[in-house]
Amino acid sequence: MDAIIDLLQKNALMPRDEMARLLNMTTAEVEAAIAKLEADGIILGYQPVLNRDKWDADKVTAVIEVKITPERDGGFDRIASRIARFPEVQSCYLVSGGYDLLILVEAPNLRTAAAFVAERLSTIEAVQSTATHFRLKTYKENGAFHSFEPTSERLSITP
Amino acid sequence: MSIAIADHIRNIPRSGIRDFFEIVQSMEDVISLGIGEPDFATPWHIREAAIYALERGRTGYTSNLGLPRLRRSISDYIQKHFAVRYEPHSEILVSVGVSEAIDLALRALLNAGDEVIYHEPCYVSYAPTITMAHGVPVPVSTRAEDGFSLRAADLEKAISPRSRALMLNFPTNPTGATMEPEELEKIASLCVRHNLVVLTDEIYSELTYEGGKHTSIAVFPGMKERTVFLHGLSKAFAMTGWRIGFACAPAPLIEAMMKIHQYSILCASIMGQDAAIEALDRGEHSVAQMRQEYEMRRNFIVSSLNEMGLECRSPRGSFYVFPKITSTGLSSRDFCMRLLHEKKVAVVPGPAFGAGGEGHVRCSFATGLPQIKIAMQRLAEFLAGSPFRSTEVL
């Protein structure tokens, strides 16, 4: 199972027969294992990793630190899920340290992003404060490098 | 005026790999499965440690034997992974790759005419290095049906009164052969009985697959005192260009090897030695990741070759497969030349690694999976499309 997940994390589109060959399994076994990972809710989905400099470059990504007041019943969970439901919110984590929630927001432009923070997020009663950091450049995302490619200059035949 | 070259050097034949390399170099768009080094760059934490050492100005000579700190790391690493203990102050020498350490050991051990036994097919440098040390190379053939392991019975036949040393390399380049501990123990007792020194090149030992455990000949009774344990960082840690190897042996032999090393090399580069400390102390996870990747590629290449009709045993170590190509009716060299010219895939003819390699070719899987896939597809087309195939069917 671990090896299948490793391969999917590197390339979820790898043909299943190729995966089978790498792992000394049959294609049917690989397909069944993946189906089970999906059915068990271990694999939640598959997404492309985009280079934002080349696609939809105007899109704005912001990392927002949010301090919230926890509730007596349920702590942070209800507020966190309320925030996470906004479609602009791509990821939402409860973190330790100087603030409580770390959220990643995507918006078509700066104005929309600012409006989300000012009108949606900050107005939630439990939200005490926010600090918004806009993405300027991406160097690495989900394990994939954006700005530099490792190059190899090996000799063509070596003993 | 023509310059006379020393007899024992002039008589060493040109490397078969070198000829082939020059042909491949002259062509474009070749996919090479002929590369005997990892396609991974050195793991970042190791490179970063070397950068840090440079920033601190660590750019000088080191002790002839190598940095004391590195020798301690080597000692700990060998004890942990090979269950043999070597004294860092007197029993370990850091060399410029295993190749230098082999040369040092042979030069320190051999008198002119002493015989050194080694198993074939094998790494290309063994016989020439023995010759350069004025020794006499004595090959013992290993067989495909044994998975190219060395049989104690075959070794025994090669032993003569002039036999001084035995060279071992398991897992083996180019065959991927490994040894069962039982057979290795028989070889060990032969070495004790005939008073042979063993030079064991264990450079591929970390690349042992299917969870198999590598056993060094040094662990058997009476062996540590007659063994030169040779290892390095090149293969398992993807550090070929750093040129760091080491020899572990009884103190008097290390002392003799150090004499040669100090006058010819002085010391291995400090940058490489600093990087090696990081690799040995904290590189285990990186090695495990690379091993997992190699094992998957091995599975892929072995099943592909067998499906296209080239008989190929699944190697339990190294990053080479050594399929048999006799079903094509071609010699190893013709097979490689035609494959290169017709399909632009480079594999190395088996005889480059000794006479026993005829009928085989060496394919390295230290190459990215996308290249391996294309190479396998082209190889399948080559086998399906070539006239030798149809004549054989008739």
Interface residues (C-beta under 8 A of the other chain):
Chain A: A3 D6 L7 E18 R21 L22 L23 N24 P150 S152 R154 L155 S156 I157 T158 P159
Chain B: S15 I17 F20 F21 V24 Q25 V30 S32 G34 I35 G36 E37 D39 A41 Y123 V124 S125 N173 Q292 M296 R297 N299 F300 S303 S304 A346 V348 L369 K373
